[in-house]
Amino acid sequence: MRAPAISLSRLAAFVAVAEAGSFTAAAERLNTTKSAVSQAVTLLERELGAQLLQRSTRKLAITEAGESFLADCRALLAGAEAAMERARTGRAQPSGTLRLTSPQGAASMVARWIASYRERYPAMRVDYVPTDRKLDLIAEHFDLTIRIGPMADSSLRAVVLEELQIWTVAAPSYLARHGTPRKPADLARHEWIALSLLPTPWSLDLERGGRKLRVKLRGAISVASTDAVMQLVMQGAGISFFPSMADLRAEVEAGRLVRLFPGWTSRKMFLHAAYPGNIAAPAKTRAFIDLAKEAVRTSVGDR
């Protein structure tokens, strides 16, 4: 007699508990009750004839059998989701939840994209986490990240939205008090606002006409947030650099910031969208990437 098919919802419940570390957290993730999750895992263990989780009043642990089964569960669930996406393609608008992240400094731009996305695809929900912490998309279950910088993570597939320059900028109020540096070497005598998340926050690499220059910087403030660095620069606390995205270009064009050393360039940077896996992105992810491309093309065309 053939064994009954195992429900995908029970596999999803087990994966959620294993990853979240508790039945309560898994229930929140799945938008259901703790008892429903517990029952699903118990039924799954009964069907398999193996204990997947070691339960106690204080601790929940995955058994050896559970560890080996977990990878297979993830693959089965990913395959089922991909099959459903393929079936939906061309028949209906994207639906479900898009989990999305980006650096804090890109939050206002990405928020505009999300508003347009929701207007275009009203069946979609969006869970957006702006953070300067580099997240593991696979481990933390994100569908998409908007990133700024080189594209080095081979576990992700990336789509270039725009090639960026790095602009060194200061507020007019700072320049009025301290003078305007005319060449990069002058920065050594100015107050630099350092982004401590960078590998070398106290140096600046520039190039012009084949000549490369590294400027050593000094200052009293370092911050682990691009948003905070921007606010400090806007308040006239010092000088810093940022990718030349639409929001920064708008501040310079409005005269609220001054771009320094426009003849000098830095290493190549990209605004790009990246998603996990080695297969085509789901329809909901492709739809957001396409919308972001349109928005970037419009902003570049308006320069």
Secondary structure, 3 states (H helix, E strand, C coil): CCCCCCCHHHHHHHHHHHHHCCHHHHHHHHCCCHHHHHHHHHHHHHHHCCCCEEECCCCEEECHHHHHHHHHHHHHHHHHHHHHHHHHCCCCCCCEEEEEEECHHHHHHHHHHHHHHHHHCCCEEEEEEECCCCCCCCCCCCCEEEEEECCCCCCEEEEEEEEECEEEEECHHHHHHHCCCCCHHHHHHCCEEEECCCCCCCEEEEEECCEEEEEECCCCEEECCHHHHHHHHHCCCCEEEEECCHHHHHHHHCCCCEEECCCCECCCEEEEEEEECCCCCCHHHHHHHHHHHHHHHHHHHCC
